[in-house]
Amino acid sequence: MKISPFFKNLILAFPLYLLSILPFVYITDYFGFEIQLKSLFFGALGWWLALLLRIPFILYVKAKNIKSNRLIVGASGPTEEITRLVILFFIGLNVNSAFSFGLGWAMIEIIYGLIQVVGIGILEQRTDEKAQEAKALMQQMGMDKTFSTTTPFWGALERFSANGIHIGFTLLLLLSPYVIIFTIPIHSLINFYVVKMNKISIAKSQSGLLLIGCLVFLIGLLSFFNLTG
């Protein structure tokens, strides 16, 4: 079976997905934060729970044959941020648990991102009727650029940006649980931005997300030091 340019780039980009978490692990060590295995586990669990909470929205969209994914994208903010807050209160909210929780959340999303991009690569190569229907639906939703050969590399960059957002939002909870009043809509708006910009240019979309990811992470980190200083 001939390997498509998409899969060739995926093989090259694969290490970048795994490396996307390393800068944040380094920052943990640099500032002397302790990585807690329990909090890592609960971070990964939190991501899965937030995903499960979106299933009713996904089923509703499918049942009503709604072509737009706005409802699913909009649900990302409340499901993820509320789940993050509830679990952190359960395990104990401090800088070590928060940073470790954010790392665990980010790590499991990296695995999901890899599975997702492999799935896109498989669909891109298929020519059967069901695959054609799926491609037509993605095109109708403005997702046809997803099949670009550069997608695996942009996907790796997206993981780095998302890591910064998840860890940054988690650290902001150290200020006050009421921070989710702001992080819920901001989270959803970020996802709306990515979906909209992906239809225009993946390069512009991911460049903007990188800027947002770095900004959210820095605000989260600086807010912690301001709190302790």
C-alpha positions in Angstrom: 0.0 0.0 0.0 1.4 3.4 -1.0 2.0 5.8 1.8 0.4 9.2 1.1 2.2 12.5 1.7 -0.1 13.1 4.6 1.1 9.9 6.4 4.7 10.6 5.6 4.4 14.0 7.3 2.6 12.4 10.2 5.5 10.1 10.7 7.9 13.1 10.7 5.6 15.1 13.0 4.9 12.2 15.5 7.9 13.1 17.8 6.8 16.8 17.9 3.4 15.8 19.5 5.3 14.0 22.3 7.8 16.9 22.6 5.1 19.5 22.9 4.7 18.8 26.7 8.5 19.0 27.5 8.8 22.8 27.8 6.1 22.7 30.5 7.8 19.8 32.3 11.0 21.9 32.2 9.2 24.9 33.7 7.9 22.7 36.5 11.4 21.7 37.4 12.8 25.2 36.9 10.4 26.7 39.4 10.7 23.8 41.8 7.1 22.6 41.4 6.5 19.0 42.4 4.9 16.8 39.8 2.2 14.7 41.6 1.3 11.4 40.0 -2.1 11.4 41.6 -2.9 14.9 40.1 -1.5 13.8 36.7 -4.0 10.9 36.8 -6.9 13.1 37.8 -6.0 15.6 35.1 -6.2 12.8 32.5 -9.5 11.6 34.1 -10.8 15.1 34.0 -10.3 15.4 30.3 -12.2 12.1 29.7 -15.1 13.2 32.0 -15.3 16.5 30.1 -15.4 14.6 26.9 -18.2 12.4 28.2 -20.2 15.4 29.3 -20.2 16.6 25.7 -21.7 13.4 24.4 -25.3 14.5 25.0 -24.7 17.5 22.9 -23.1 15.4 20.1 -26.0 13.0 20.2 -28.5 15.8 20.1 -26.8 17.4 17.0 -26.8 14.0 15.3 -30.4 13.2 16.2 -31.6 16.6 14.8 -29.3 16.3 11.8 -27.8 19.6 12.6 -24.9 20.4 10.1 -23.3 23.0 12.3 -21.1 22.1 15.2 -21.6 25.3 17.1 -23.4 23.7 20.0 -20.6 21.1 20.5 -17.9 23.8 20.3 -19.9 26.1 22.6 -20.3 23.2 25.2 -16.5 22.9 25.5 -16.1 25.8 27.8 -18.6 24.9 30.5 -17.9 21.1 30.4 -14.1 21.5 30.7 -13.8 24.4 33.1 -16.4 23.1 35.5 -14.9 19.6 35.5 -11.5 21.1 36.1 -12.7 23.1 39.1 -14.7 20.3 40.7 -11.9 17.7 40.5 -9.3 20.2 41.8 -11.4 21.0 44.8 -11.7 17.2 45.3 -7.9 16.5 45.2 -6.8 19.8 46.8 -6.1 23.1 45.1 -2.4 24.2 45.4 0.3 25.0 42.9 1.7 21.5 42.7 -1.7 19.8 42.3 -2.8 22.5 39.8 0.3 22.3 37.6 0.3 18.5 37.7 -3.4 18.4 36.9 -2.9 20.6 33.9 0.0 18.4 32.7 -2.1 15.3 33.0 -5.0 17.0 31.1 -2.6 18.1 28.4 -0.9 14.7 28.1 -4.1 12.8 27.5 -5.1 15.4 24.9 -1.8 14.8 23.1 -2.7 11.1 22.8 -6.2 12.0 21.6 -4.7 14.5 19.0 -2.5 11.7 17.6 -5.4 9.3 17.3 -7.4 12.0 15.6 -4.8 12.9 13.1 -4.1 9.2 12.3 -7.9 8.8 11.7 -7.9 11.8 9.3 -5.0 10.2 7.5 -6.8 6.9 7.1 -10.0 8.7 5.9 -7.9 10.7 3.4 -6.7 7.6 1.7 -10.1 5.8 1.6 -12.2 6.0 -1.5 -15.3 3.9 -0.5 -18.8 5.3 -0.3 -18.9 6.0 3.4 -15.5 7.7 3.3 -16.7 9.9 0.4 -19.8 10.8 2.5 -17.7 11.7 5.5 -15.4 13.9 3.3 -18.4 15.6 1.8 -19.8 16.4 5.2 -16.4 17.7 6.4 -16.3 19.9 3.3 -19.8 21.2 4.0 -18.7 22.1 7.5 -15.6 23.9 6.2 -13.2 21.2 7.4 -11.8 20.3 3.9 -8.5 22.0 4.7 -8.0 19.3 7.4 -6.7 16.9 4.7 -3.8 19.2 3.9 -0.4 17.5 3.9 0.8 20.1 6.5 -2.0 19.2 9.0 0.2 16.8 11.1 2.7 19.6 11.7 0.0 22.2 12.6 -1.6 19.6 14.8 1.7 19.2 16.8 1.8 23.0 17.2 -1.8 23.0 18.3 -1.0 20.5 21.1 1.7 22.9 22.4 -0.7 25.8 22.3 -3.5 23.8 24.0 -1.1 22.7 26.7 -0.5 26.3 27.6 -4.2 27.1 27.7 -5.1 24.1 29.9 -2.2 24.6 32.4 -2.8 28.4 32.4 -6.5 28.1 33.1 -5.8 25.6 35.9 -3.3 27.9 37.5 -5.8 30.8 37.4 -8.1 28.8 39.7 -5.5 29.4 42.4 -6.7 33.0 42.5 -10.3 32.1 43.0 -12.9 29.5 41.9 -14.9 32.3 40.5 -12.3 32.7 37.8 -14.4 30.2 35.8 -16.9 32.9 35.2 -14.3 34.3 32.8 -12.6 31.1 31.7 -15.8 29.4 30.6 -16.7 31.9 27.9 -13.1 32.5 26.9 -12.5 28.8 26.5 -15.5 28.5 24.2 -14.5 31.6 22.3 -11.0 30.3 21.7 -12.5 27.1 20.2 -14.9 29.1 18.0 -12.0 31.1 16.8 -10.0 28.0 15.8 -12.9 26.4 14.0 -13.7 29.6 12.1 -10.1 30.4 11.2 -9.4 26.8 10.2 -11.9 27.3 7.3 -9.9 30.3 6.1 -6.3 29.4 6.9 -4.8 26.7 9.2 -1.6 28.6 9.3 -3.3 31.8 10.6 -5.5 29.8 12.9 -2.6 28.0 14.6 -0.4 31.0 14.7 -3.2 32.9 16.5 -3.8 29.9 18.9 -0.1 29.8 19.7 -0.2 33.4 20.7 -3.3 32.8 22.8 -1.8 29.7 24.4 1.4 31.5 25.4 -0.6 34.4 26.8 -3.0 32.3 28.9 -0.1 30.3 30.3 2.0 33.4 31.2 -1.1 35.0 32.8 -1.7 31.9 34.9 2.0 31.6 35.9 2.3 35.3 36.7 -1.0 35.3 38.7 0.4 32.6 40.9 3.6 34.5 41.6 1.7 37.6 42.2 -0.5 35.7 44.7 2.5 34.3 46.6 4.7 37.4 46.3 
